[in-house]
């Protein structure tokens, strides 16, 4: 793999993260904090998850996830439920209010993306999205190979 291309990719990924941080800080995107947005999206995509499953998914301490979910609970965006699989741990799921909040945030974020990509044609956008999805899948594959115990926990969390 060409090292200059990889250095360029690393730099552009950093710039992308910087743009996201700026948008989050100035409130230009939505009222939902970045961590809340991530947790709600993850729960919607994966279904109910426990504190430990969320902390494994995001590679953060349980205490960090506890603070994030406590805020979401207080705001009525998630609720605690018994483990649908019969386990001992309580799980979190998105409430109807959380779904509405997430939908509003996603609408604002996609509107902003449309503005940024105003000069792009549909094929360019689709190609970029496809390549980004491929990149994300490769990162997840690598993560599973490097941390198989973590993957087992996540696979259990994703099972119906």
C-alpha positions, 0 to 999 in steps of 0.5 A, a space after each residue: 500500500 502506498 504510504 503517501 496515500 495512507 498519510 493523506 487518508 489519515 490527514 483527511 480523516 483527522 480533518 473530517 473529525 475536526 469538522 464534526 467537532 466544530 459542528 457539535 460545539 457550535 450547535 450547528 447540527 442539533 441539540 443532541 450531544 454527540 455522545 447521545 447521538 451515537 448511543 441512540 443510533 447504536 441502540 436503534 441499530 442493534 436493539 437493547 444493550 446493557 451498559 457493558 455491551 455499550 462500553 465494549 461497543 464504544 471502547 470506553 469505561 462503564 462509568 462513561 457509558 453510565 453517565 451518557 445513559 443517565 442523561 438520556 434516561 433523564 431526558 426520556 430518550 431511553 428506558 431501562 428494560 429487562 433483558 429480552 434474552 432472560 439475562 440478569 443485566 438490565 438493558 437500554 432501548 430507545 423510547 418513542 421520544 428518543 426516536 423522534 429526537 434522533 430523527 430530528 438530529 438525522 434530518 438536520 445532519 443530512 440536510 447539512 450534508 446535502 449543502 456540503 455536497 451541493 456540487 456533487 452528482 449522485 454517482 459521486 455521493 453514492 461512490 463516496 458512501 460506498 467507499 466509506 462503508 467499505 472502510 468502516 467494514 474493514 475497520 470492524 473486521 480488523 477490530 474483530 480479529 484483534 479483539 475476539 473476546 470483544 466481538 463475542 460480546 457484540 455478536 451476542 448483543 446483536 442477536 435477536 
